[in-house]
Amino acid sequence: MTTPSAPHPGAPPRPAVDCVIVGGGPVGLLTAVFLGRAGLRVCVVERWPQRYPLPRACTIDHEALRILQAAGLMADHADLFEPSQGERGGYEFRNGAGELLQAIDWNRIAESGWANTNGFYQPDLEAVLEEAATATPGVTVHRGWTFRSLEQEHGDAQVRVQVAPTERPGEAVPVRARWLIGADGANSAVRTALGIGVGDSGFEADWLVVDYQPLAEEKWSAFVTQYCDPAQPATAVNSGPGRRRFEFMRRADMSVDELRRESTAWRLMAPWGVTSRTARLERHAVYTFRGRWAHAWREGNVFLAGDAAHLMPPFLGQGLCSGLRDARALSWRLALVHHGLATPAVLGTYGPERTGHVREIIDEAVAAGRVICELDAGRAAARDAEMKTRALDPGADTREPPHPRLGEPSLTVESGGCEGRLAPQGRIRIADRVGLFDDIIGSGWQLISRIGDPTETLDEEDAAWFWQVGGVVADVSGARAVQDLDGAYARWFTEHKCEAFLARPDFYVFAAGRHTDIPRFVAQLRQALGSPFA
């Protein structure tokens, strides 16, 4: 891994690039990797001279790991992530008496080929992402540089950006780009410059987040436990290999100053046997948990991604996952438009798709937060009684985490309800090669059938066009070279009552149906992209 950058700004960005990315966190860096690998010239400007050295996000799901896999990171860095384990699905809600109220199945078989939920240490992931970005041809990362302003005019294909050394804001330099992406966090300067407002869920609560390294073995029954105790709501979570996290809600009788004291962190962890003799405190900080979203994710050639576009309480571990989805959803669109393989109209579905998807997750996270954050003893008792009654149904006490479809309008074709939902990735074998589908065959546009070779249904022109946009094909019937080792594709086709699907580079289903519908899928994709054959 690379060492942190020096505390003074490096060379200024080039005066002209294809894309400026404001924000050098995981979302900005991953977007840069994808765009750079697609042949774009990209500069990332990050106001801080060094990476933040302490943990923040600590859970990541199967879909986000598949996105990192597509960026080429998982082959050497899968050990950064520790899969969810534990009884009853790994995620528990318990009341103040310790009684189980509900469980979420975070240990379920996930459709993306990776463990459903994983703990990780964000500084390690950011180091890997920055190393990948700086090693990608065409990508430069400029730490210690701050976004100052932007200008774009109607009909102008360029964004004119001003950036300056963070410590010398008067020394701004201009950068021209076709596109600008604001991945600059919750207080986004790019969003402010565009004048884009935010919606608010109305949920707000101060929480103390405490990260520590256990010095003695600890035994937990779940990967995440939400203690819905009105006397002191709390969360305990595995936060990556060799690390744990507690979160404690601020009660009205405690000031923020008292909550952020180190002595408060030790006092609140003591009931679980976590003391200065059994743990090393790594970080303690107070955060205000909120649910918010940008009213627009695009203005002309400027886009928002990550926390600049959405915030959510951390109770479902989906904040960073949602940002990585933004990175993939935007980067494949920009790459196609850049190479003339799609018209700029495809960029118009980025915001609506991602807004609809993330709003459902925000709503579920806020609903979980309202359960957890109840401080009234009477209402908490009524809540407990209701949840325990529901749990009497053997199938009701464990449910799956949210996996919503894309918002509308979306770049999909009506396909009986599976369009806009995640496509599967399973382990396959081809001759003596065994591995995940994306690693062996590819992760672009995927045309997969359980009946036969998809290319046999296509005419020569459609087949050539599909290869040109980065398409890959597979027959997973088992009759030919590709073997569906664990039955992941067979299960998916059976569940969705179809024979073939066409999935997008961000792994969402564009179209699905019968094997004989494949020519229609490709024709509809060509129409949706507005992409002529060259």
TIMAR-707339 format. One record per residue (C-alpha): residue number from 0; z, y, x. Coordinates in Angstrom, 3 decimals. Layout:
TIMAR-707339
REC  nr        z        y        x
REC NUM        Z        Y        X
...
***
This chain:
TIMAR-707339
REC  nr        z        y        x
REC   0    0.000    0.000    0.000
REC   1   -0.623    3.549    1.130
REC   2    2.255    5.756    2.158
REC   3    2.959    8.873    0.073
REC   4    0.778   11.871    0.822
REC   5    2.065   14.716    2.957
REC   6    3.901   17.474    1.052
REC   7    1.121   20.042    1.706
REC   8   -2.194   20.052   -0.154
REC   9   -5.137   18.358    1.464
REC  10   -8.729   19.521    1.474
REC  11   -9.951   21.196   -1.713
REC  12  -12.135   19.301   -4.167
REC  13  -15.877   19.356   -3.724
REC  14  -17.540   22.261   -5.537
REC  15  -19.573   19.978   -7.814
REC  16  -18.719   16.531   -9.184
REC  17  -19.528   14.483  -12.255
REC  18  -15.957   14.417  -13.560
REC  19  -12.703   16.227  -12.828
REC  20   -9.550   14.351  -13.816
REC  21   -6.395   16.433  -14.106
REC  22   -3.366   14.213  -13.507
REC  23   -2.859   11.566  -10.840
REC  24   -0.604    9.210  -12.776
REC  25   -1.622    5.693  -13.845
REC  26   -4.012    6.863  -16.588
REC  27   -5.840    9.390  -14.433
REC  28   -6.083    7.062  -11.437
REC  29   -7.316    4.114  -13.492
REC  30   -9.948    6.280  -15.178
REC  31  -11.089    7.420  -11.738
REC  32  -11.404    3.815  -10.543
REC  33  -13.556    2.834  -13.520
REC  34  -15.787    5.904  -13.259
REC  35  -16.130    5.606   -9.497
REC  36  -17.077    1.941   -9.764
REC  37  -19.740    3.016  -12.262
REC  38  -21.264    5.367   -9.699
REC  39  -19.838    8.733  -10.779
REC  40  -18.511   11.371   -8.383
REC  41  -14.906   11.963   -9.424
REC  42  -12.120   14.203   -8.184
REC  43   -8.506   13.751   -9.282
REC  44   -6.225   16.773   -8.985
REC  45   -2.486   16.152   -9.095
REC  46   -0.008   19.014   -8.855
REC  47    2.728   17.030   -7.109
REC  48    2.228   16.435   -3.363
REC  49    3.865   12.997   -3.498
REC  50    4.045   10.160   -5.994
REC  51    7.175   10.074   -8.140
REC  52    9.344    7.468   -6.373
REC  53   11.467    6.264   -9.309
REC  54   10.758    4.040  -12.345
REC  55    9.555    5.417  -15.676
REC  56    7.489    3.057  -17.842
REC  57    8.724   -0.516  -17.399
REC  58    6.845   -2.749  -19.876
REC  59    3.143   -3.550  -20.096
REC  60    1.275   -5.890  -22.427
REC  61   -1.493   -8.479  -22.153
REC  62   -4.279   -6.085  -23.129
REC  63   -3.267   -3.559  -20.466
REC  64   -3.208   -6.327  -17.837
REC  65   -6.729   -7.344  -18.863
REC  66   -7.768   -3.716  -18.362
REC  67   -6.212   -3.766  -14.872
REC  68   -8.030   -7.065  -14.289
REC  69  -11.319   -5.326  -15.153
REC  70  -10.499   -2.718  -12.496
REC  71  -10.134   -5.506   -9.920
REC  72   -6.359   -5.144   -9.480
REC  73   -4.918   -8.394  -10.807
REC  74   -6.331  -10.814   -8.246
REC  75   -3.984   -9.490   -5.546
REC  76   -1.253   -7.845   -7.603
REC  77   -0.342  -10.129  -10.507
REC  78    3.070  -10.585   -8.872
REC  79    3.982   -6.997   -9.817
REC  80    4.500   -8.154  -13.404
REC  81    7.262  -10.393  -14.784
REC  82    6.448  -12.082  -18.131
REC  83    8.784  -11.878  -21.109
REC  84   11.062  -14.863  -21.553
REC  85   14.035  -15.679  -23.723
REC  86   14.981  -17.325  -26.977
REC  87   13.544  -16.330  -30.388
REC  88   10.515  -14.598  -28.888
REC  89   12.189  -12.490  -26.230
REC  90   12.838   -9.310  -28.279
REC  91   15.979   -9.087  -30.395
REC  92   17.657   -6.617  -32.740
REC  93   21.439   -7.160  -32.892
REC  94   24.157   -5.265  -34.736
REC  95   27.419   -3.934  -33.372
REC  96   29.061   -7.351  -33.819
REC  97   26.288   -9.000  -31.794
REC  98   24.708  -10.756  -34.796
REC  99   20.938  -11.326  -34.669
REC 100   19.149   -9.165  -37.234
REC 101   15.504   -9.700  -36.302
REC 102   13.330  -10.975  -33.458
REC 103    9.807  -10.040  -32.341
REC 104    7.709  -12.721  -30.669
REC 105    6.912  -11.118  -27.316
REC 106    6.515  -14.619  -25.843
REC 107    3.585  -15.496  -28.106
REC 108    0.244  -16.744  -26.834
REC 109   -1.725  -13.544  -26.305
REC 110   -5.466  -13.237  -26.841
REC 111   -6.155  -11.406  -23.559
REC 112   -5.353  -14.267  -21.177
REC 113   -2.116  -12.775  -19.850
REC 114    1.525  -12.944  -20.935
REC 115    2.081  -10.908  -24.102
REC 116    4.678   -8.569  -22.562
REC 117    5.721   -8.015  -18.950
REC 118    8.233   -5.976  -16.995
REC 119    7.099   -3.973  -13.971
REC 120    8.150   -1.257  -11.526
REC 121    5.935    1.805  -12.031
REC 122    6.065    3.171   -8.448
REC 123    4.539   -0.083   -7.188
REC 124    1.760    0.040   -9.790
REC 125    1.001    3.690   -9.029
REC 126    0.741    2.924   -5.308
REC 127   -1.771    0.142   -6.016
REC 128   -3.789    2.376   -8.357
REC 129   -3.899    5.251   -5.876
REC 130   -4.940    2.897   -3.106
REC 131   -7.729    1.551   -5.347
REC 132   -8.853    5.060   -6.318
REC 133   -9.028    6.381   -2.754
REC 134  -10.899    3.235   -1.666
REC 135  -13.532    3.652   -4.397
REC 136  -16.734    5.337   -3.189
REC 137  -17.258    8.687   -4.862
REC 138  -13.575    9.191   -5.795
REC 139  -11.299   11.711   -4.103
REC 140   -7.621   12.313   -4.900
REC 141   -6.228   15.791   -4.236
REC 142   -2.441   15.923   -4.286
REC 143   -0.706   19.288   -4.281
REC 144   -3.522   20.862   -6.332
REC 145   -2.971   22.299   -9.812
REC 146   -5.340   22.887  -12.713
REC 147   -5.528   26.585  -13.522
REC 148   -8.278   27.120  -16.109
REC 149  -11.542   25.878  -17.592
REC 150  -14.608   27.400  -19.175
REC 151  -17.382   25.807  -21.173
REC 152  -19.958   27.395  -23.407
REC 153  -21.723   25.969  -26.428
REC 154  -24.787   24.059  -25.276
REC 155  -23.688   24.197  -21.630
REC 156  -23.608   20.755  -20.024
REC 157  -21.131   21.938  -17.394
REC 158  -17.386   22.569  -17.336
REC 159  -16.282   25.208  -14.873
REC 160  -12.796   24.453  -13.604
REC 161  -10.412   26.474  -11.458
REC 162   -7.854   24.580   -9.341
REC 163   -5.408   25.936   -6.780
REC 164   -2.817   24.675   -4.297
REC 165    0.372   24.204   -6.299
REC 166    2.386   26.360   -3.921
REC 167   -0.343   29.039   -3.689
REC 168   -1.634   29.546   -7.251
REC 169   -3.518   32.699   -6.286
REC 170   -5.896   30.773   -4.018
REC 171   -7.959   29.145   -6.755
REC 172  -11.270   27.449   -5.992
REC 173  -14.028   26.629   -8.500
REC 174  -15.266   23.142   -9.340
REC 175  -18.252   22.415  -11.575
REC 176  -18.358   19.125  -13.455
REC 177  -20.167   17.557  -16.338
REC 178  -16.866   16.359  -17.785
REC 179  -13.160   17.058  -17.473
REC 180  -10.370   14.677  -18.500
REC 181   -6.851   15.937  -19.106
REC 182   -4.497   13.090  -18.212
REC 183   -1.778   15.531  -17.260
REC 184    1.139   14.381  -19.349
REC 185    3.111   15.437  -22.379
REC 186    3.078   19.144  -21.466
REC 187   -0.652   19.021  -20.765
REC 188   -2.065   22.237  -19.316
REC 189   -5.551   21.057  -20.294
REC 190   -4.520   20.569  -23.928
REC 191   -2.899   24.005  -23.910
REC 192   -6.031   25.595  -22.420
REC 193   -8.104   24.043  -25.216
REC 194   -5.684   25.328  -27.868
REC 195   -5.257   21.839  -29.361
REC 196   -2.144   21.416  -31.502
REC 197   -0.023   18.299  -31.924
REC 198    1.234   16.360  -34.929
REC 199    4.868   15.305  -35.071
REC 200    6.460   12.246  -36.662
REC 201    9.744   14.092  -37.191
REC 202   11.604   11.574  -35.023
REC 203   13.622   13.010  -32.147
REC 204   16.599   11.599  -30.237
REC 205   18.123   12.123  -26.778
REC 206   18.631    8.952  -24.758
REC 207   20.084    8.231  -21.334
REC 208   17.802    5.897  -19.346
REC 209   19.557    3.979  -16.557
REC 210   17.669    1.846  -14.030
REC 211   19.554   -0.461  -11.714
REC 212   19.139   -3.411   -9.382
REC 213   21.543   -6.286  -10.090
REC 214   23.565   -7.430   -7.078
REC 215   24.795  -10.519   -8.916
REC 216   23.038  -12.966  -11.209
REC 217   22.838  -11.811  -14.822
REC 218   22.101  -13.959  -17.851
REC 219   20.392  -12.438  -20.878
REC 220   19.200  -14.262  -23.971
REC 221   16.226  -11.926  -24.436
REC 222   13.739   -9.886  -22.452
REC 223   14.665   -6.875  -24.628
REC 224   17.752   -6.489  -26.808
REC 225   18.198   -3.556  -29.170
REC 226   21.902   -3.080  -29.945
REC 227   21.868   -1.384  -33.359
REC 228   25.499   -0.325  -33.100
REC 229   26.347    2.962  -34.874
REC 230   29.205    3.419  -32.428
REC 231   26.683    3.458  -29.542
REC 232   23.017    2.469  -29.993
REC 233   21.724    0.873  -26.805
REC 234   18.788   -1.020  -25.322
REC 235   18.846   -3.622  -22.540
REC 236   15.517   -4.571  -20.972
REC 237   14.047   -6.446  -18.024
REC 238   12.223   -3.719  -16.093
REC 239   10.338   -5.798  -13.550
REC 240   11.092   -8.244  -10.745
REC 241   14.661   -7.696   -9.534
REC 242   15.372   -4.776  -11.865
REC 243   17.054   -4.032  -15.208
REC 244   17.284   -1.028  -17.499
REC 245   19.776    0.223  -20.082
REC 246   19.115    3.022  -22.548
REC 247   21.892    4.753  -24.521
REC 248   21.448    7.169  -27.412
REC 249   23.313   10.473  -27.310
REC 250   25.840   10.772  -30.110
REC 251   26.639   14.153  -31.668
REC 252   30.077   14.175  -30.008
REC 253   28.541   14.040  -26.499
REC 254   26.698   16.895  -24.793
REC 255   23.486   16.365  -22.873
REC 256   25.289   17.444  -19.687
REC 257   27.921   14.754  -20.164
REC 258   25.267   12.141  -20.999
REC 259   23.376   12.728  -17.763
REC 260   26.437   12.232  -15.506
REC 261   26.461    9.180  -13.254
REC 262   29.995    8.388  -14.417
REC 263   28.701    8.211  -18.007
REC 264   26.049    5.690  -16.996
REC 265   28.636    3.397  -15.389
REC 266   31.037    3.763  -18.322
REC 267   28.388    2.867  -20.895
REC 268   27.156   -0.168  -18.922
REC 269   30.656   -1.515  -18.269
REC 270   30.907   -3.586  -21.523
REC 271   28.062   -5.757  -20.191
REC 272   29.791   -6.288  -16.863
REC 273   27.483   -3.922  -14.990
REC 274   29.616   -2.000  -12.488
REC 275   29.241   -0.396   -9.074
REC 276   30.289   -3.757   -7.591
REC 277   27.592   -5.749   -9.411
REC 278   24.670   -3.309   -9.418
REC 279   22.960   -0.567   -7.424
REC 280   22.136    2.474   -9.543
REC 281   18.521    3.510   -9.001
REC 282   18.012    6.281  -11.529
REC 283   19.700    7.869  -14.527
REC 284   17.970   10.556  -16.572
REC 285   18.031   11.934  -20.100
REC 286   14.843   11.867  -22.162
REC 287   14.059   13.089  -25.651
REC 288   12.243   10.300  -27.500
REC 289    9.555   11.628  -29.862
REC 290    6.455   10.534  -31.754
REC 291    3.575   12.996  -31.359
REC 292   -0.235   13.030  -31.152
REC 293   -2.951   15.549  -30.392
REC 294   -4.906   16.795  -33.387
REC 295   -8.114   16.435  -31.360
REC 296   -8.876   14.389  -28.262
REC 297  -12.097   16.164  -27.324
REC 298  -13.436   19.692  -27.143
REC 299  -17.035   19.753  -25.920
REC 300  -17.129   18.006  -22.560
REC 301  -13.335   17.980  -22.140
REC 302  -11.226   14.985  -23.179
REC 303   -7.521   14.126  -23.413
REC 304   -5.967   10.807  -22.415
REC 305   -2.514    9.295  -21.985
REC 306    0.577   11.354  -22.761
REC 307   -1.601   14.449  -23.079
REC 308   -2.967   12.834  -26.255
REC 309    0.057   10.913  -27.594
REC 310    3.789   10.337  -27.201
REC 311    5.878    7.599  -28.759
REC 312    9.456    6.348  -28.600
REC 313    9.679    3.490  -26.061
REC 314   11.100    0.891  -28.460
REC 315    7.899   -1.224  -28.460
REC 316    6.956   -0.654  -24.828
REC 317    3.524    0.724  -25.738
REC 318    3.386    4.200  -24.187
REC 319    1.647    3.356  -20.911
REC 320   -0.349    0.551  -22.549
REC 321   -1.859    3.092  -24.926
REC 322   -2.782    5.366  -22.025
REC 323   -4.539    2.549  -20.176
REC 324   -6.485    1.786  -23.366
REC 325   -7.582    5.435  -23.382
REC 326   -8.777    5.105  -19.790
REC 327  -10.963    2.090  -20.551
REC 328  -12.265    3.381  -23.891
REC 329  -13.372    6.689  -22.391
REC 330  -14.670    5.468  -19.041
REC 331  -17.209    2.948  -20.362
REC 332  -18.636    5.581  -22.701
REC 333  -18.938    8.208  -19.960
REC 334  -20.555    5.680  -17.602
REC 335  -23.243    4.726  -20.128
REC 336  -24.019    8.356  -20.938
REC 337  -24.093    9.285  -17.236
REC 338  -26.723    6.616  -16.539
REC 339  -28.805    7.465  -19.592
REC 340  -27.991    4.149  -21.287
REC 341  -26.375    5.841  -24.287
REC 342  -26.627    9.233  -25.940
REC 343  -23.671   11.663  -25.833
REC 344  -23.093   10.866  -29.516
REC 345  -21.127    7.749  -28.483
REC 346  -18.452   10.050  -27.065
REC 347  -17.685   11.242  -30.588
REC 348  -16.008    7.964  -31.557
REC 349  -13.519    8.014  -28.653
REC 350  -10.967   10.262  -30.344
REC 351  -11.084    8.807  -33.873
REC 352  -10.883    5.215  -32.608
REC 353   -7.977    5.875  -30.316
REC 354   -6.147    8.169  -32.764
REC 355   -6.164    5.584  -35.544
REC 356   -5.035    2.840  -33.177
REC 357   -2.248    4.792  -31.515
REC 358   -0.969    6.339  -34.755
REC 359   -0.204    2.858  -36.114
REC 360    1.739    2.030  -32.959
REC 361    3.603    5.361  -33.084
REC 362    4.528    4.697  -36.723
REC 363    5.888    1.239  -35.866
REC 364    7.786    2.539  -32.841
REC 365    9.322    5.331  -34.931
REC 366   10.269    2.824  -37.659
REC 367   11.993    0.657  -35.043
REC 368   13.721    3.762  -33.711
REC 369   15.090    4.690  -37.121
REC 370   16.612    1.209  -37.378
REC 371   18.112    1.377  -33.906
REC 372   19.318    4.991  -34.021
REC 373   21.351    4.832  -37.262
REC 374   24.760    6.407  -36.556
REC 375   26.272    6.310  -40.053
REC 376   28.516    3.236  -40.292
REC 377   27.936    2.769  -44.033
REC 378   24.151    2.977  -43.796
REC 379   24.217    0.724  -40.730
REC 380   26.196   -1.902  -42.663
REC 381   23.672   -1.766  -45.523
REC 382   20.839   -2.096  -43.005
REC 383   22.507   -5.110  -41.418
REC 384   22.984   -6.808  -44.783
REC 385   19.342   -6.247  -45.736
REC 386   18.017   -7.517  -42.393
REC 387   20.294  -10.584  -42.461
REC 388   19.119  -11.392  -45.991
REC 389   15.501  -11.217  -44.848
REC 390   16.383  -13.441  -41.914
REC 391   17.469  -16.242  -44.265
REC 392   13.763  -17.002  -44.652
REC 393   13.110  -19.244  -41.601
REC 394    9.788  -17.535  -40.961
REC 395   10.954  -13.980  -41.521
REC 396   13.334  -13.304  -38.638
REC 397   10.606  -13.462  -36.014
REC 398    7.460  -11.379  -36.274
REC 399    4.638  -10.415  -33.963
REC 400    4.307   -7.072  -32.176
REC 401    1.732   -4.641  -33.595
REC 402   -1.916   -5.258  -32.710
REC 403   -3.862   -2.744  -34.812
REC 404   -7.605   -2.328  -35.145
REC 405   -9.519    0.704  -33.926
REC 406   -9.469    3.852  -36.024
REC 407  -12.490    5.091  -37.944
REC 408  -15.216    6.074  -37.493
REC 409  -15.615    3.426  -34.816
REC 410  -18.458    2.095  -32.737
REC 411  -18.466   -1.272  -34.509
REC 412  -20.387   -3.174  -37.191
REC 413  -18.694   -4.491  -40.338
REC 414  -17.940   -8.153  -39.653
REC 415  -15.486   -9.406  -42.223
REC 416  -12.488   -7.608  -40.772
REC 417  -12.535   -8.769  -37.155
REC 418  -14.627   -5.823  -35.949
REC 419  -12.521   -3.324  -34.043
REC 420   -9.932   -5.955  -33.143
REC 421   -9.293   -7.527  -29.764
REC 422  -11.643  -10.235  -28.585
REC 423  -10.154  -13.194  -26.720
REC 424  -10.143  -14.104  -23.055
REC 425   -9.424  -17.699  -22.106
REC 426   -9.479  -19.891  -19.040
REC 427  -12.847  -21.510  -18.441
REC 428  -14.437  -23.931  -16.026
REC 429  -17.959  -23.728  -14.640
REC 430  -18.637  -26.610  -12.261
REC 431  -15.749  -26.471   -9.757
REC 432  -14.708  -22.883  -10.613
REC 433  -11.680  -22.409  -12.883
REC 434  -10.289  -19.058  -13.972
REC 435  -10.194  -16.371  -16.605
REC 436  -13.514  -15.611  -18.311
REC 437  -13.801  -12.015  -17.076
REC 438  -13.321  -13.066  -13.451
REC 439  -15.932  -15.815  -13.574
REC 440  -18.586  -14.479  -15.958
REC 441  -17.903  -10.753  -16.295
REC 442  -16.136   -8.086  -18.327
REC 443  -18.919   -5.842  -19.619
REC 444  -20.501   -6.314  -23.038
REC 445  -19.703   -9.979  -23.829
REC 446  -21.942  -12.008  -26.141
REC 447  -20.230  -15.357  -26.775
REC 448  -21.154  -18.226  -29.094
REC 449  -19.558  -21.521  -30.012
REC 450  -22.912  -22.968  -31.134
REC 451  -25.356  -22.491  -28.257
REC 452  -26.861  -20.193  -25.644
REC 453  -27.006  -16.638  -27.090
REC 454  -30.052  -15.749  -24.996
REC 455  -32.133  -18.368  -26.801
REC 456  -31.882  -16.244  -29.968
REC 457  -33.059  -13.006  -28.270
REC 458  -36.580  -11.870  -27.549
REC 459  -37.477  -10.872  -24.010
REC 460  -37.075   -7.128  -24.536
REC 461  -33.650   -7.339  -26.203
REC 462  -32.413   -9.729  -23.520
REC 463  -33.606   -7.417  -20.725
REC 464  -32.001   -4.411  -22.408
REC 465  -28.712   -6.270  -22.810
REC 466  -28.611   -7.091  -19.073
REC 467  -29.395   -3.460  -18.304
REC 468  -26.311   -2.172  -20.149
REC 469  -24.117   -4.680  -18.313
REC 470  -24.132   -7.516  -20.817
REC 471  -22.985  -11.072  -20.101
REC 472  -23.455  -14.179  -22.267
REC 473  -21.755  -17.536  -22.673
REC 474  -21.986  -20.685  -24.742
REC 475  -18.409  -21.976  -25.073
REC 476  -19.291  -24.967  -27.234
REC 477  -18.601  -27.296  -24.306
REC 478  -22.111  -28.745  -24.466
REC 479  -23.244  -26.747  -21.436
REC 480  -21.813  -25.327  -18.236
REC 481  -18.895  -23.302  -19.672
REC 482  -15.800  -25.292  -20.664
REC 483  -13.153  -23.654  -22.889
REC 484  -10.209  -25.208  -21.050
REC 485   -7.308  -24.275  -23.336
REC 486   -9.220  -23.896  -26.588
REC 487   -8.714  -20.112  -26.725
REC 488  -12.238  -19.464  -27.960
REC 489  -12.242  -22.397  -30.372
REC 490   -9.007  -21.101  -31.950
REC 491  -10.350  -17.561  -32.240
REC 492  -13.615  -18.643  -33.862
REC 493  -11.761  -20.882  -36.303
REC 494   -9.248  -18.167  -37.210
REC 495  -11.974  -15.587  -37.831
REC 496  -14.413  -17.998  -39.505
REC 497  -17.375  -17.087  -37.320
REC 498  -19.627  -18.619  -34.674
REC 499  -20.414  -15.731  -32.329
REC 500  -19.166  -12.291  -31.349
REC 501  -20.257   -9.302  -29.302
REC 502  -17.337   -7.561  -27.576
REC 503  -17.309   -4.141  -25.932
REC 504  -16.265   -3.356  -22.340
REC 505  -12.802   -2.425  -23.670
REC 506  -12.577   -5.913  -25.252
REC 507  -12.782   -4.826  -28.894
REC 508  -15.172   -6.694  -31.175
REC 509  -18.369   -4.763  -31.892
REC 510  -19.763   -7.430  -34.257
REC 511  -19.127  -11.050  -35.242
REC 512  -20.762  -13.598  -37.509
REC 513  -23.112  -16.563  -37.385
REC 514  -24.935  -17.686  -34.261
REC 515  -28.204  -16.736  -35.941
REC 516  -26.889  -13.151  -36.350
REC 517  -26.956  -12.534  -32.580
REC 518  -30.343  -10.708  -32.590
REC 519  -28.943   -8.392  -35.267
REC 520  -25.825   -7.704  -33.172
REC 521  -27.954   -6.615  -30.221
REC 522  -30.299   -4.537  -32.364
REC 523  -27.344   -2.778  -33.985
REC 524  -25.782   -2.127  -30.590
REC 525  -29.020   -0.592  -29.327
REC 526  -29.073    1.625  -32.386
REC 527  -25.395    2.585  -32.021
REC 528  -25.841    3.566  -28.379
REC 529  -29.106    5.346  -29.087
REC 530  -30.259    3.694  -25.901
REC 531  -33.995    3.171  -25.394
REC 532  -35.287    0.389  -23.196
REC 533  -36.350    1.700  -19.822
***
